[in-house]
């Protein structure tokens, strides 16, 4: 079956670095996405990985290891506004009726403290 | 910057009533998605359109839910009759396609409360 695991909650301090892990077991793999979702709002796109390695975008970086079924999102220089839920989603080309369906994890709720 | 539009933002209804949600995707996006997100969980795909055709509705409770995208642009999701368990955020997303770096962009969502 399809399984995407993330920690439920994390707490970090303003100005620090935090790493949010995601492990997945899916029928197939055609890319991994990270989204940020503030309470009561829609998810917003953060990053996309399809090849192994690190993708850096400002204060946010995302890493992928396809052989390990593992990804992480790294947030640097944390700000209070980074307090949100972070969703890991895997694009699976073989699951369900549609090609390349996006399967979401339950999200990691990050609380940034002063 | 182009955005996905949804309305209404909030809807309160009583069980057994009918509700409808509207979505207007980013211009030029051929693929449109309706998701349901229960509090504390990730979005779950209900239905996916490629232009005006449904390509996946395997998780859509078809006895009460229906969705259409008649002209391949905007879309409507309907629930009739609504049940207490339907209370959730209903998100619409769109993308150029479904492959490569095609990213799904989400609208602001409709928060449904069924009393």
Interface residues (C-beta under 8 A of the other chain):
Chain A: X4 X30 X31 X33 X35 X40 X41 X42 X43 X44 X45 X48 X50 X87 X89 X96 X97 X98 X99 X100 X101 X102 X104 X105 X106 X107
Chain B: X40 X41 X42 X43 X44 X45 X48 X50 X55 X56 X57 X58 X59 X91 X98 X99 X101 X103 X104 X105 X106 X107 X108 X109 X111
